[in-house]
Amino acid sequence: MNTRLVSGLAAALLALGCSALAFADTMNSVAATPAPTPPATAAPNPLPTLPGGIVNDAINALGGIVKAAYGWNDTESFGTVTYYRGYDMQLKMQLNRYRAIHLHRGTVINPRGYSIHEGDTVDVRGRPQSDGSLEADMIVVQGH
């Protein structure tokens, strides 16, 4: 009975040894084979660019709005009407600055048909005059 046990144990050890050798051989062959290189990927799309000049135009437009609100824009003024008679008007703008506005027969007042009153907030666009006043081409009354 001892011989059977010893021969069975020897057979089992031999089988385990052969399988371990076979496993080690496959591992060596896998390690010797270089890993496949991944396929080349396309370069990412570049960021879109804005057409030339559009950024400067936007900055100038915003700067014009700010300048007009503070009375630094030659062609536009935004403020409260402090005086209005016939073709003459005066605006009080930011920082307690005042500007004389001259209307003419072609001055457009929006909303159409509205009569301007003292205390109205208006946006006036027109042509600058040498004395610092503004000859109004368009007046937009805010809030009406």
N, CA, C and O atoms as a DFTB+ gen file, in Angstrom:
576 C
 N C O
     1  1       0.820      -1.153       0.000
     2  2       0.000       0.000       0.000
     3  2       0.883       1.241       0.000
     4  3       0.508       2.257      -0.585
     5  1       1.998       1.185       0.615
     6  2       2.893       2.323       0.636
     7  2       3.433       2.641      -0.750
     8  3       3.629       3.809      -1.087
     9  1       3.668       1.641      -1.535
    10  2       4.155       1.885      -2.872
    11  2       3.100       2.561      -3.722
    12  3       3.411       3.416      -4.551
    13  1       1.863       2.179      -3.516
    14  2       0.799       2.841      -4.268
    15  2       0.684       4.298      -3.879
    16  3       0.508       5.171      -4.728
    17  1       0.784       4.543      -2.621
    18  2       0.685       5.919      -2.138
    19  2       1.859       6.730      -2.654
    20  3       1.687       7.867      -3.094
    21  1       3.028       6.162      -2.603
    22  2       4.205       6.883      -3.053
    23  2       4.135       7.097      -4.556
    24  3       4.462       8.183      -5.035
    25  1       3.715       6.083      -5.314
    26  2       3.639       6.239      -6.766
    27  2       2.541       7.237      -7.140
    28  3       2.722       7.997      -8.091
    29  1       1.421       7.263      -6.434
    30  2       0.348       8.232      -6.705
    31  2       0.789       9.648      -6.398
    32  3       0.503      10.589      -7.138
    33  1       1.499       9.772      -5.279
    34  2       2.013      11.083      -4.908
    35  2       3.066      11.563      -5.908
    36  3       3.109      12.747      -6.240
    37  1       3.899      10.667      -6.383
    38  2       4.909      11.020      -7.369
    39  2       4.251      11.443      -8.679
    40  3       4.686      12.404      -9.313
    41  1       3.198      10.722      -9.085
    42  2       2.487      11.066     -10.315
    43  2       1.845      12.452     -10.196
    44  3       1.875      13.235     -11.145
    45  1       1.275      12.747      -9.050
    46  2       0.632      14.045      -8.836
    47  2       1.669      15.159      -8.866
    48  3       1.436      16.213      -9.457
    49  1       2.817      14.926      -8.228
    50  2       3.867      15.932      -8.231
    51  2       4.436      16.139      -9.634
    52  3       4.761      17.260     -10.026
    53  1       4.551      15.038     -10.384
    54  2       5.039      15.136     -11.749
    55  2       4.062      15.936     -12.612
    56  3       4.482      16.753     -13.431
    57  1       2.776      15.703     -12.430
    58  2       1.762      16.430     -13.201
    59  2       1.790      17.915     -12.845
    60  3       1.697      18.774     -13.722
    61  1       1.918      18.205     -11.562
    62  2       1.989      19.613     -11.146
    63  2       3.256      20.271     -11.669
    64  3       3.221      21.427     -12.091
    65  1       4.356      19.565     -11.647
    66  2       5.617      20.105     -12.142
    67  2       5.551      20.379     -13.636
    68  3       6.035      21.409     -14.103
    69  1       4.949      19.454     -14.389
    70  2       4.829      19.662     -15.842
    71  2       3.920      20.844     -16.162
    72  3       4.211      21.640     -17.055
    73  1       2.823      20.950     -15.425
    74  2       1.905      22.071     -15.685
    75  2       2.547      23.395     -15.291
    76  3       2.319      24.415     -15.942
    77  1       3.355      23.385     -14.223
    78  2       4.051      24.622     -13.820
    79  2       5.074      25.012     -14.867
    80  3       5.225      26.198     -15.160
    81  1       5.784      24.046     -15.440
    82  2       6.756      24.328     -16.489
    83  2       6.055      24.870     -17.746
    84  3       6.528      25.811     -18.382
    85  1       4.928      24.255     -18.079
    86  2       4.191      24.718     -19.260
    87  2       3.685      26.148     -19.040
    88  3       3.734      26.967     -19.958
    89  1       3.203      26.452     -17.836
    90  2       2.720      27.794     -17.535
    91  2       3.858      28.805     -17.605
    92  3       3.693      29.904     -18.136
    93  1       5.022      28.422     -17.059
    94  2       6.176      29.324     -17.083
    95  2       6.641      29.548     -18.515
    96  3       7.069      30.649     -18.859
    97  1       6.565      28.533     -19.344
    98  2       6.972      28.671     -20.736
    99  2       6.041      29.627     -21.484
   100  3       6.507      30.445     -22.278
   101  1       4.740      29.534     -21.243
   102  2       3.812      30.466     -21.904
   103  2       4.020      31.881     -21.404
   104  3       3.884      32.829     -22.178
   105  1       4.345      32.049     -20.140
   106  2       4.609      33.384     -19.602
   107  2       5.855      33.986     -20.225
   108  3       5.900      35.183     -20.511
   109  1       6.873      33.150     -20.436
   110  2       8.092      33.642     -21.071
   111  2       7.834      34.036     -22.513
   112  3       8.380      35.027     -22.997
   113  1       7.012      33.271     -23.195
   114  2       6.728      33.604     -24.591
   115  2       5.880      34.874     -24.689
   116  3       6.023      35.641     -25.642
   117  1       5.005      35.100     -23.717
   118  2       4.196      36.329     -23.710
   119  2       5.089      37.524     -23.414
   120  3       4.939      38.578     -24.032
   121  1       6.021      37.370     -22.471
   122  2       6.913      38.464     -22.116
   123  2       7.862      38.786     -23.254
   124  3       8.257      39.940     -23.419
   125  1       8.234      37.791     -24.039
   126  2       9.161      38.010     -25.146
   127  2       8.469      38.678     -26.323
   128  3       9.131      39.341     -27.121
   129  1       7.157      38.523     -26.454
   130  2       6.414      39.126     -27.556
   131  2       6.137      40.580     -27.219
   132  3       5.538      40.868     -26.183
   133  1       6.566      41.509     -28.081
   134  2       6.308      42.923     -27.768
   135  2       4.811      43.230     -27.833
   136  3       4.075      42.663     -28.641
   137  1       4.392      44.123     -26.977
   138  2       2.982      44.521     -26.951
   139  2       2.668      45.299     -28.227
   140  3       3.490      46.087     -28.694
   141  1       1.495      45.082     -28.785
   142  2       1.153      45.820     -30.012
   143  2       1.033      47.315     -29.709
   144  3       0.538      47.704     -28.651
   145  1       1.481      48.135     -30.633
   146  2       1.385      49.581     -30.439
   147  2      -0.035      50.031     -30.760
   148  3      -0.643      49.548     -31.715
   149  1      -0.558      50.948     -29.968
   150  2      -1.916      51.427     -30.258
   151  2      -1.925      52.234     -31.553
   152  3      -0.919      52.843     -31.917
   153  1      -3.052      52.237     -32.239
   154  2      -3.122      53.014     -33.489
   155  2      -2.970      54.503     -33.198
   156  3      -3.367      54.987     -32.138
   157  1      -2.398      55.209     -34.142
   158  2      -2.188      56.652     -33.987
   159  2      -3.536      57.360     -33.938
   160  3      -4.439      57.057     -34.718
   161  1      -3.658      58.295     -33.022
   162  2      -4.891      59.066     -32.928
   163  2      -4.689      60.416     -33.606
   164  3      -3.591      60.972     -33.619
   165  1      -5.760      60.915     -34.156
   166  2      -5.695      62.210     -34.824
   167  2      -5.502      63.311     -33.788
   168  3      -5.952      63.188     -32.649
   169  1      -4.847      64.363     -34.181
   170  2      -4.662      65.508     -33.289
   171  2      -6.025      66.137     -32.999
   172  3      -6.875      66.192     -33.888
   173  1      -6.245      66.608     -31.783
   174  2      -7.542      67.227     -31.482
   175  2      -7.755      68.474     -32.333
   176  3      -6.810      69.141     -32.756
   177  1      -9.024      68.759     -32.564
   178  2      -9.361      69.950     -33.348
   179  2      -8.901      71.199     -32.613
   180  3      -9.061      71.289     -31.396
   181  1      -8.338      72.155     -33.323
   182  2      -7.934      73.397     -32.657
   183  2      -9.168      74.194     -32.231
   184  3     -10.252      74.026     -32.790
   185  1      -8.987      75.053     -31.246
   186  2     -10.091      75.901     -30.795
   187  2     -10.505      76.844     -31.921
   188  3      -9.661      77.343     -32.664
   189  1     -11.807      77.083     -32.039
   190  2     -12.234      78.015     -33.091
   191  2     -11.735      79.420     -32.787
   192  3     -11.607      79.815     -31.628
   193  1     -11.461      80.150     -33.827
   194  2     -11.004      81.526     -33.663
   195  2     -12.069      82.482     -34.166
   196  3     -12.867      82.147     -35.042
   197  1     -12.067      83.654     -33.607
   198  2     -13.013      84.681     -34.025
   199  2     -12.453      85.427     -35.219
   200  3     -11.239      85.595     -35.334
   201  1     -13.322      85.874     -36.104
   202  2     -12.837      86.667     -37.233
   203  2     -12.104      87.905     -36.736
   204  3     -12.447      88.471     -35.698
   205  1     -11.102      88.314     -37.482
   206  2     -10.292      89.461     -37.087
   207  2     -11.119      90.721     -36.909
   208  3     -11.982      91.028     -37.731
   209  1     -10.859      91.437     -35.850
   210  2     -11.516      92.711     -35.618
   211  2     -12.799      92.642     -34.815
   212  3     -13.245      93.666     -34.298
   213  1     -13.417      91.458     -34.689
   214  2     -14.702      91.389     -33.993
   215  2     -14.533      91.663     -32.502
   216  3     -15.408      92.265     -31.880
   217  1     -13.428      91.232     -31.934
   218  2     -13.181      91.480     -30.511
   219  2     -12.992      92.980     -30.273
   220  3     -13.555      93.539     -29.332
   221  1     -12.205      93.622     -31.122
   222  2     -11.995      95.069     -30.975
   223  2     -13.293      95.835     -31.180
   224  3     -13.544      96.821     -30.487
   225  1     -14.124      95.395     -32.128
   226  2     -15.409      96.060     -32.341
   227  2     -16.298      95.947     -31.107
   228  3     -16.964      96.910     -30.727
   229  1     -16.308      94.771     -30.484
   230  2     -17.118      94.574     -29.274
   231  2     -16.602      95.439     -28.134
   232  3     -17.391      96.037     -27.402
   233  1     -15.295      95.509     -27.980
   234  2     -14.715      96.339     -26.910
   235  2     -15.023      97.811     -27.153
   236  3     -15.367      98.534     -26.218
   237  1     -14.901      98.258     -28.397
   238  2     -15.200      99.662     -28.706
   239  2     -16.671      99.982     -28.491
   240  3     -17.003     101.067     -28.014
   241  1     -17.564      99.045     -28.838
   242  2     -18.996      99.275     -28.627
   243  2     -19.308      99.390     -27.138
   244  3     -20.045     100.284     -26.722
   245  1     -18.750      98.488     -26.342
   246  2     -18.969      98.547     -24.899
   247  2     -18.359      99.811     -24.309
   248  3     -18.951     100.447     -23.438
   249  1     -17.177     100.167     -24.787
   250  2     -16.545     101.402     -24.323
   251  2     -17.377     102.616     -24.666
   252  3     -17.445     103.559     -23.877
   253  1     -18.020     102.614     -25.839
   254  2     -18.887     103.722     -26.236
   255  2     -20.088     103.855     -25.316
   256  3     -20.498     104.969     -24.992
   257  1     -20.659     102.727     -24.890
   258  2     -21.807     102.766     -23.973
   259  2     -21.386     103.343     -22.629
   260  3     -22.082     104.183     -22.059
   261  1     -20.249     102.889     -22.128
   262  2     -19.767     103.389     -20.832
   263  2     -19.421     104.870     -20.933
   264  3     -19.757     105.648     -20.041
   265  1     -18.756     105.259     -22.008
   266  2     -18.403     106.674     -22.191
   267  2     -19.652     107.540     -22.242
   268  3     -19.694     108.614     -21.642
   269  1     -20.673     107.072     -22.960
   270  2     -21.908     107.854     -23.073
   271  2     -22.577     108.006     -21.713
   272  3     -23.092     109.076     -21.391
   273  1     -22.572     106.945     -20.915
   274  2     -23.207     107.005     -19.597
   275  2     -22.510     108.003     -18.693
   276  3     -23.152     108.616     -17.840
   277  1     -21.212     108.176     -18.865
   278  2     -20.464     109.114     -18.038
   279  2     -20.178     110.432     -18.732
   280  3     -19.456     111.272     -18.195
   281  1     -20.737     110.622     -19.919
   282  2     -20.617     111.897     -20.593
   283  2     -19.308     112.121     -21.314
   284  3     -18.944     113.267     -21.579
   285  1     -18.584     111.057     -21.642
   286  2     -17.304     111.210     -22.304
   287  2     -17.372     110.901     -23.793
   288  3     -16.358     110.985     -24.485
   289  1     -18.533     110.549     -24.289
   290  2     -18.678     110.214     -25.701
   291  2     -19.154     111.450     -26.453
   292  3     -20.101     112.112     -26.028
   293  1     -18.507     111.759     -27.561
   294  2     -18.868     112.954     -28.323
   295  2     -20.225     112.836     -28.989
   296  3     -20.945     113.829     -29.098
   297  1     -20.594     111.630     -29.441
   298  2     -21.803     111.481     -30.262
   299  2     -23.010     110.938     -29.513
   300  3     -24.066     110.757     -30.119
   301  1     -22.893     110.672     -28.224
   302  2     -24.005     110.102     -27.476
   303  2     -23.993     110.588     -26.037
   304  3     -22.933     110.757     -25.435
   305  1     -25.183     110.812     -25.492
   306  2     -25.317     111.189     -24.084
   307  2     -26.521     110.481     -23.498
   308  3     -27.540     110.301     -24.165
   309  1     -26.391     110.083     -22.248
   310  2     -27.455     109.399     -21.533
   311  2     -27.634     110.103     -20.201
   312  3     -26.675     110.269     -19.447
   313  1     -28.855     110.516     -19.911
   314  2     -29.073     111.206     -18.646
   315  2     -30.517     111.606     -18.433
   316  3     -31.422     111.135     -19.122
   317  1     -30.714     112.487     -17.462
   318  2     -32.038     112.963     -17.076
   319  2     -32.230     114.382     -17.595
   320  3     -31.343     115.227     -17.478
   321  1     -33.398     114.628     -18.168
   322  2     -33.710     115.950     -18.718
   323  2     -33.924     116.916     -17.553
   324  3     -34.783     116.692     -16.700
   325  1     -33.137     117.991     -17.525
   326  2     -33.306     119.015     -16.488
   327  2     -33.961     120.275     -17.057
   328  3     -34.496     121.094     -16.309
   329  1     -33.917     120.425     -18.372
   330  2     -34.518     121.594     -19.024
   331  2     -34.939     121.177     -20.428
   332  3     -34.195     120.502     -21.140
   333  1     -36.167     121.597     -20.819
   334  2     -36.615     121.323     -22.188
   335  2     -37.582     122.414     -22.625
   336  3     -38.646     122.585     -22.030
   337  1     -37.211     123.149     -23.665
   338  2     -38.062     124.176     -24.264
   339  2     -37.802     124.180     -25.762
   340  3     -36.679     124.438     -26.197
   341  1     -38.811     123.900     -26.541
   342  2     -38.694     123.980     -27.998
   343  2     -37.613     123.088     -28.564
   344  3     -37.744     121.864     -28.579
   345  1     -36.533     123.714     -29.034
   346  2     -35.440     122.966     -29.640
   347  2     -34.204     122.897     -28.749
   348  3     -33.134     122.489     -29.201
   349  1     -34.345     123.290     -27.501
   350  2     -33.221     123.249     -26.564
   351  2     -33.541     122.330     -25.396
   352  3     -34.662     122.308     -24.888
   353  1     -32.537     121.577     -24.983
   354  2     -32.703     120.637     -23.882
   355  2     -31.372     120.554     -23.139
   356  3     -30.311     120.765     -23.728
   357  1     -31.432     120.246     -21.845
   358  2     -30.229     120.051     -21.059
   359  2     -30.350     118.716     -20.339
   360  3     -31.403     118.389     -19.791
   361  1     -29.250     117.939     -20.344
   362  2     -29.219     116.644     -19.655
   363  2     -28.283     116.703     -18.471
   364  3     -27.213     117.310     -18.536
   365  1     -28.695     116.066     -17.381
   366  2     -27.804     115.837     -16.254
   367  2     -27.350     114.384     -16.370
   368  3     -28.154     113.454     -16.319
   369  1     -26.026     114.218     -16.528
   370  2     -25.464     112.883     -16.703
   371  2     -24.791     112.436     -15.409
   372  3     -24.879     113.116     -14.386
   373  1     -24.125     111.297     -15.461
   374  2     -23.397     110.786     -14.308
   375  2     -22.347     111.794     -13.848
   376  3     -21.905     112.642     -14.624
   377  1     -21.965     111.695     -12.616
   378  2     -20.936     112.544     -12.003
   379  2     -21.316     114.018     -12.044
   380  3     -20.444     114.884     -12.106
   381  1     -22.623     114.309     -12.009
   382  2     -23.153     115.678     -12.012
   383  2     -22.623     116.515     -13.171
   384  3     -22.308     117.692     -12.996
   385  1     -22.527     115.923     -14.329
   386  2     -22.116     116.644     -15.533
   387  2     -23.370     116.995     -16.323
   388  3     -24.338     116.235     -16.339
   389  1     -23.344     118.127     -16.962
   390  2     -24.487     118.607     -17.746
   391  2     -24.055     118.769     -19.195
   392  3     -22.894     119.050     -19.492
   393  1     -25.026     118.584     -20.095
   394  2     -24.722     118.778     -21.519
   395  2     -25.923     119.412     -22.197
   396  3     -27.066     119.008     -21.984
   397  1     -25.643     120.402     -23.005
   398  2     -26.698     121.058     -23.789
   399  2     -26.973     120.218     -25.032
   400  3     -26.056     119.735     -25.697
   401  1     -28.263     120.058     -25.324
   402  2     -28.706     119.297     -26.488
   403  2     -29.546     120.230     -27.358
   404  3     -30.435     120.920     -26.861
   405  1     -29.261     120.244     -28.651
   406  2     -30.028     121.050     -29.596
   407  2     -30.792     120.112     -30.530
   408  3     -30.198     119.256     -31.185
   409  1     -32.095     120.280     -30.584
   410  2     -32.918     119.490     -31.493
   411  2     -33.070     120.243     -32.810
   412  3     -32.832     121.449     -32.861
   413  1     -33.458     119.558     -33.855
   414  2     -33.749     120.184     -35.150
   415  2     -35.002     119.527     -35.714
   416  3     -35.515     118.573     -35.129
   417  1     -35.492     120.015     -36.826
   418  2     -36.746     119.507     -37.389
   419  2     -36.702     118.008     -37.684
   420  3     -37.747     117.358     -37.665
   421  1     -35.538     117.448     -37.955
   422  2     -35.432     116.034     -38.283
   423  2     -35.124     115.127     -37.103
   424  3     -34.912     113.929     -37.290
   425  1     -35.093     115.671     -35.891
   426  2     -34.789     114.849     -34.722
   427  2     -35.913     113.833     -34.507
   428  3     -37.088     114.194     -34.443
   429  1     -35.538     112.580     -34.398
   430  2     -36.500     111.494     -34.171
   431  2     -36.599     111.253     -32.671
   432  3     -35.589     111.078     -31.990
   433  1     -37.835     111.246     -32.166
   434  2     -38.070     110.985     -30.745
   435  2     -38.839     109.674     -30.639
   436  3     -39.922     109.529     -31.206
   437  1     -38.267     108.721     -29.908
   438  2     -38.915     107.422     -29.678
   439  2     -39.264     107.302     -28.214
   440  3     -38.422     107.635     -27.381
   441  1     -40.427     106.857     -27.850
   442  2     -41.496     106.387     -28.707
   443  2     -42.108     107.532     -29.516
   444  3     -42.177     108.678     -29.073
   445  1     -42.534     107.178     -30.680
   446  2     -43.052     108.162     -31.628
   447  2     -44.238     108.919     -31.026
   448  3     -45.155     108.325     -30.459
   449  1     -44.193     110.228     -31.163
   450  2     -45.283     111.068     -30.662
   451  2     -45.163     111.429     -29.195
   452  3     -46.017     112.149     -28.678
   453  1     -44.143     110.960     -28.510
   454  2     -43.977     111.249     -27.089
   455  2     -43.483     112.678     -26.905
   456  3     -42.625     113.142     -27.656
   457  1     -44.018     113.374     -25.912
   458  2     -43.549     114.721     -25.566
   459  2     -42.577     114.607     -24.400
   460  3     -42.909     114.056     -23.350
   461  1     -41.387     115.127     -24.594
   462  2     -40.352     115.047     -23.566
   463  2     -40.680     116.004     -22.428
   464  3     -41.111     117.135     -22.650
   465  1     -40.463     115.519     -21.187
   466  2     -40.710     116.323     -19.986
   467  2     -39.460     116.341     -19.129
   468  3     -38.611     115.455     -19.230
   469  1     -39.353     117.354     -18.285
   470  2     -38.253     117.387     -17.328
   471  2     -38.374     116.165     -16.420
   472  3     -39.469     115.806     -15.987
   473  1     -37.230     115.527     -16.136
   474  2     -37.224     114.328     -15.303
   475  2     -37.193     113.034     -16.105
   476  3     -36.938     111.969     -15.542
   477  1     -37.450     113.107     -17.422
   478  2     -37.367     111.910     -18.268
   479  2     -35.909     111.481     -18.415
   480  3     -35.008     112.315     -18.506
   481  1     -35.697     110.178     -18.436
   482  2     -34.371     109.631     -18.721
   483  2     -34.303     109.342     -20.208
   484  3     -35.145     108.622     -20.745
   485  1     -33.299     109.901     -20.878
   486  2     -33.206     109.790     -22.332
   487  2     -31.803     109.367     -22.762
   488  3     -30.815     109.575     -22.058
   489  1     -31.763     108.769     -23.943
   490  2     -30.515     108.429     -24.620
   491  2     -30.506     109.243     -25.902
   492  3     -31.369     109.061     -26.760
   493  1     -29.534     110.143     -26.039
   494  2     -29.490     111.065     -27.176
   495  2     -28.276     110.728     -28.035
   496  3     -27.168     110.562     -27.526
   497  1     -28.500     110.627     -29.354
   498  2     -27.406     110.398     -30.296
   499  2     -27.446     111.482     -31.360
   500  3     -28.515     111.880     -31.824
   501  1     -26.275     111.946     -31.735
   502  2     -26.246     113.004     -32.732
   503  2     -24.834     113.418     -33.081
   504  3     -23.891     112.633     -32.985
   505  1     -24.706     114.689     -33.493
   506  2     -23.411     115.226     -33.934
   507  2     -22.880     116.208     -32.903
   508  3     -23.600     117.104     -32.462
   509  1     -21.606     116.038     -32.514
   510  2     -21.030     116.965     -31.532
   511  2     -20.796     118.334     -32.152
   512  3     -20.481     118.451     -33.336
   513  1     -20.953     119.348     -31.343
   514  2     -20.719     120.728     -31.773
   515  2     -19.429     121.239     -31.128
   516  3     -18.955     120.676     -30.141
   517  1     -18.874     122.297     -31.686
   518  2     -17.590     122.828     -31.196
   519  2     -17.683     123.352     -29.757
   520  3     -16.676     123.397     -29.050
   521  1     -18.886     123.747     -29.320
   522  2     -19.036     124.261     -27.952
   523  2     -19.256     123.145     -26.926
   524  3     -19.471     123.432     -25.748
   525  1     -19.206     121.866     -27.355
   526  2     -19.407     120.740     -26.441
   527  2     -20.837     120.246     -26.388
   528  3     -21.118     119.220     -25.768
   529  1     -21.752     120.971     -27.035
   530  2     -23.146     120.531     -27.049
   531  2     -23.313     119.427     -28.096
   532  3     -22.374     119.074     -28.809
   533  1     -24.523     118.898     -28.165
   534  2     -24.827     117.809     -29.085
   535  2     -26.045     118.175     -29.915
   536  3     -27.085     118.535     -29.364
   537  1     -25.927     118.088     -31.227
   538  2     -27.086     118.302     -32.097
   539  2     -27.762     116.957     -32.277
   540  3     -27.222     116.069     -32.937
   541  1     -28.942     116.803     -31.695
   542  2     -29.605     115.496     -31.589
   543  2     -30.227     115.070     -32.915
   544  3     -30.979     115.817     -33.541
   545  1     -29.889     113.843     -33.324
   546  2     -30.550     113.217     -34.470
   547  2     -31.603     112.232     -34.011
   548  3     -32.609     112.034     -34.693
   549  1     -31.379     111.593     -32.829
   550  2     -32.329     110.614     -32.309
   551  2     -32.343     110.689     -30.798
   552  3     -31.291     110.759     -30.162
   553  1     -33.535     110.676     -30.222
   554  2     -33.703     110.677     -28.781
   555  2     -34.605     109.489     -28.426
   556  3     -35.713     109.358     -28.946
   557  1     -34.113     108.633     -27.536
   558  2     -34.910     107.508     -27.083
   559  2     -35.228     107.732     -25.610
   560  3     -34.330     107.822     -24.773
   561  1     -36.530     107.821     -25.305
   562  2     -36.980     108.013     -23.930
   563  2     -37.045     106.649     -23.272
   564  3     -37.702     105.742     -23.784
   565  1     -36.373     106.495     -22.149
   566  2     -36.311     105.202     -21.442
   567  2     -37.537     105.026     -20.555
   568  3     -38.013     105.975     -19.932
   569  1     -38.032     103.807     -20.510
   570  2     -39.139     103.489     -19.597
   571  2     -40.515     103.898     -20.078
   572  3     -41.460     103.869     -19.290
   573  1     -40.671     104.277     -21.338
   574  2     -41.999     104.645     -21.850
   575  2     -42.283     103.904     -23.110
   576  3     -43.351     104.074     -23.698
